[in-house]
Amino acid sequence: MSLPDGIRITTTNFTETLPWSEYLVIGTVILSSLSIGVYYGCFVPGNTKNDQFLMAGRSMSILPVTLSLVCSFVSAVTLLGNPVEVYYYGQQWTFLCFIPMGITIWYLYLPVFHELKLTSAYQASFKKLSMKISNKNLRLTILLVFRMEIQPNSEDNVFNICNRTFVAGLDYRISAATIFVVCVAYSSMGGLKAVLWTDSLQAIVMIVSLVALGICGIIEVGGFSLAWERNVDTGRQFNNSLDPDPRRRHTVWTSLIGGYLLWMPFFAATQAQIQRYNSVATLRQARMCLLFNTVGMMGFYLLCALLGMLIFAQFYNCDPVHAKLVTSPDQLLPLFVIDVLRGYPTLPGLLIAGITSGSMSTVSSALNSLSALITEDFVKRYWPGKSDIVLGNMSKIISVATGLIAFLLVFVMKTVNETIQIAPFTTLITGSLLGPILGVFTLGMFSPWANNLGVLCGMIISIAISGFVGLGNILAGRKNLLPNMRLPLTIRGCPCANMTGFEAACEDLVDEDDQDRLDLPDTSGWKNLEYSGWVKIWSASYMWQPGIGIVSTLIFGILFSSLVSALFPQRYPKVKSNLLSRPFVRLWNKMFGVKCMQQFIDYGEHSDNNNNADTKF
């Protein structure tokens, strides 16, 4: 889209400072989060012990854990990015993928996590993938992979919110410092209990803000029917395409299968979520938390989809990005609030409070998770015999240290971003690493034949494959080699002015022969264009990238495990049956017979469930 010479779009300045009442809403949420940490850190007895600090004594109720499960991965990036996805590509069926995801975790993963009662999620894999050589390499590799995945995600959330609060007149340094000071304070003082209860508060703020924005947005746009009609007219209704081409961004298959593989690693293979499953006393409570989390995630997705629909309905004839009203698509939701909903008191402040809550929940979850991993997998291993109180204090120190490092990296990312756009690379790290991690968990829980050397080789190859696809996608995209599947956009209705200063809609100032320049070129024929073989591979929908990592880890992990077992048949003891998912134990028994499986599975007494269970390989 472009304008002829002599015609320019007249823009409005949206960067003025908000009224004090909006900042009062933001400040109230932040101070409330801090006060929860102070309460649990200073006034609740027993929080100095390591198990209380990292696992909340395994005595939490269902409500805070459920809200925390939802809140932990509904980040600022989710709140700002999902409406943009609908704005550009239309509605998707992705919200339905949470149903099979919840069922899978309910039956196959959660019973193993909860029975072992481990603090570090990766101890489950270490105990299962046991052999007579050291597991140090696998342990270190998985922790580094997790560290590389979760830390950039935390900094990227804060970096994004600092860049997107331009409409509030907030300086990014003040925003970043405030978020990290508060998160480090309540995470290191109050431990997991404080994190869970602040997550609950922040989840409520996000829900209220999204619902309020949706209701007020429907009213201001002119009603739901009008908003839906404008979306349908441009093909933004739910995509029912059954096209099997993996390059198509959204189809029924990418939404359901790709979405399932996209979200499974977040809820079945991350320390933050597994820590929450184990913070309640019983398996039944953990399953209830998972059930309500599934419903909550579907609700969040639908609310974000509604906002995306309303944003397009408001700007259907004047795309703010091409009109230079914003500098990034992620600013569309803040622009919508400031431009359309500014007349509603506290609504802009509520939006910023909701976005801030999304960032704070992600950061605090990362700090607490990293503290648990480092303490359980390294401190207790290399400095054994420490008392529970000493370990608790060390966990607090680790939480503070990782928080300070993450805070400094925000400014590093800001500096680097001025030269090269880094957001796609943080997404690449997450997409390339989460899938292989779930592959490791799955092999550890489902296959009695997997071993740590084979799984380590499979994971490395899987990271290389998924990283190659993801990096190729980024580089090809920067050279405009990828298919463009964006739905119709226009600047015909934008306010324009000619050289004499006369103002009118752009289409009224542009000659009829130049009207097509005001529309986004038709992209429906992208399949008819010629692409190289590599570009076709790199063009795979972003929703398939974690799936590539999962499947390749399973395939190569099994292949290499079989090879290692054949070369060193005496090095592998039988696997304790409680380290395997019971439905798969029954499956292997039915397929091969109990007598055959007794060569690989120990059906005797369960292994010990204590937190210091590090089976020697």
Secondary structure, DSSP 8 states (H G I E B T S, - for coil): ----TT-EE------S---HHHHHHHHHHHHHHHHHHHHHHHTSTTTTSHHHHHHGGG---HHHHHHHHHHHHS-HHHHHHHHHHHHHH---SGGGGHHHHHHHIIIIIHHHHHHHT-SSTTHHHHHHS--SS--HHHHHHHHHHHHHHHHHHHHHHHHHHHHHGGGGT--HHHHHHHHHHHHHHHHHHHHHHHHHHHHHHHHHHHHHHHHHHHHHHHHHHT-HHHHHHHHHHTT-S--------TTSSS-HHIIIIIHHHHHHHHHHS-HHHHHHHTTSSSHHHHHHHHHHHHHHHHHHHHHHHHHHHHHHHHSTTS-TTTTTS-SSGGGHHHHHHHHHSTTSTTHHHHHHHHHHHHHHHHHHHHHHHHHHHHIIIIIHHHSTT--HHHHHHHHHHHHHHHHHHHHHHHHHHHHHHTTS--HHHHHHHHHHHHHHHHHHHHHHHH-TT--HHHHHHHHHHHHHHHHHHHHHHHHHHHTT-S-------B-TTSEEE-TT--EEEHHHHS-GGGGGGGB----TTGGGS---HHHHHHTS-GGGHHHHHHHHHHHHHHHHHHHHHHH-GGG---EEGGGS-HHHHHHHHHHH-HHHHTTTEE-SS-----TT-----
